[in-house]
Amino acid sequence: MIDNQKKFVEYAGEVEDAILRLKCAMPNYNDLFHPNLILLEKHYETVKGYVAIFKWADGECLHPHWAFSPYEKVYHSDSPYKRFRDLKIEKRLQAKLYIPFFLL
């Protein structure tokens, strides 16, 4: 919690490539602004890395790479991506009104 509000904090440290990738990704959050994407509040360098702080958003990630391998993401019945893809086409099209096209 920061200022009594939940935040999502992404941190890259120690590994120079990870730090550079996070730092270089920051302009994309401004370019891809969408009301249904988490809001980047601030980002900055630290002594040993780089940090990005986002406004917290309740929900589920369609691409939880930390929970499913690339194969499992597509085929495992618990995968949010698989559950979304298994919805009837009408429901998926309705969801596209709320989910930016580049996330699907």
C-alpha positions in Angstrom: 0.0 0.0 0.0 1.1 3.5 -0.8 -0.8 6.4 0.7 -3.4 3.9 1.9 -4.1 2.7 -1.7 -3.2 -0.6 -3.3 -0.6 -0.3 -6.0 1.0 -2.7 -8.5 4.7 -2.2 -8.4 6.9 -3.6 -11.1 10.6 -3.6 -10.3 13.7 -4.6 -12.3 17.0 -4.7 -10.6 20.5 -6.2 -10.8 20.1 -7.5 -14.4 20.9 -4.7 -16.8 18.8 -6.1 -19.6 15.7 -6.3 -17.4 16.3 -2.7 -16.2 16.6 -1.4 -19.7 13.5 -3.3 -20.9 11.4 -1.9 -18.1 12.7 1.6 -18.6 12.2 1.5 -22.4 8.6 0.2 -21.9 7.5 3.3 -20.1 6.6 5.4 -23.2 4.4 2.6 -24.4 2.1 3.0 -21.4 1.4 6.6 -22.5 1.0 5.6 -26.2 -1.3 2.7 -25.4 -3.5 4.6 -22.9 -6.9 3.0 -22.6 -9.5 3.3 -19.7 -9.5 -0.5 -19.3 -5.7 -0.8 -18.9 -4.0 -0.2 -15.6 -2.8 3.4 -15.2 0.9 4.1 -14.9 1.2 6.6 -12.0 5.0 7.1 -11.9 8.3 5.5 -12.7 11.9 6.2 -11.8 15.4 4.8 -11.4 16.6 3.4 -8.1 20.1 2.9 -6.9 20.2 -0.7 -8.4 17.3 -0.8 -10.8 14.1 0.7 -12.1 10.6 0.9 -10.7 7.1 1.5 -12.2 4.1 2.1 -10.0 0.6 1.5 -11.3 -2.8 2.1 -9.9 -4.3 -1.1 -8.6 -7.0 -2.8 -10.6 -9.0 -5.8 -9.4 -9.4 -8.5 -12.1 -7.7 -11.3 -13.8 -4.9 -11.4 -16.3 -5.5 -13.1 -19.6 -1.8 -13.9 -20.0 -0.6 -15.0 -16.5 2.9 -16.2 -17.6 3.8 -16.7 -14.0 1.1 -19.4 -13.5 1.1 -21.2 -16.9 3.7 -22.3 -19.4 3.0 -21.0 -23.0 1.4 -24.4 -23.8 -0.7 -24.5 -20.6 -1.9 -20.9 -21.2 -3.6 -22.1 -24.4 -4.8 -25.5 -23.3 -5.1 -25.8 -19.5 -8.7 -25.6 -18.3 -7.8 -23.2 -15.5 -6.1 -20.7 -17.8 -7.9 -17.4 -18.1 -6.9 -17.2 -21.7 -8.3 -20.6 -22.4 -11.5 -19.8 -20.5 -11.9 -16.6 -22.5 -11.3 -18.4 -25.8 -13.9 -21.0 -24.9 -16.6 -18.4 -24.5 -19.3 -18.3 -27.2 -18.4 -15.9 -29.9 -21.1 -13.4 -28.9 -19.6 -13.1 -25.4 -16.1 -12.7 -26.8 -17.3 -10.0 -29.1 -19.0 -8.2 -26.3 -15.8 -8.3 -24.2 -13.9 -6.8 -27.1 -15.9 -3.6 -26.5 -14.0 -3.4 -23.1 -10.7 -5.0 -23.8 -8.2 -3.2 -26.1 -7.7 -5.2 -29.3 -3.9 -5.5 -28.8 -4.4 -7.6 -25.6 -6.5 -10.3 -27.3 
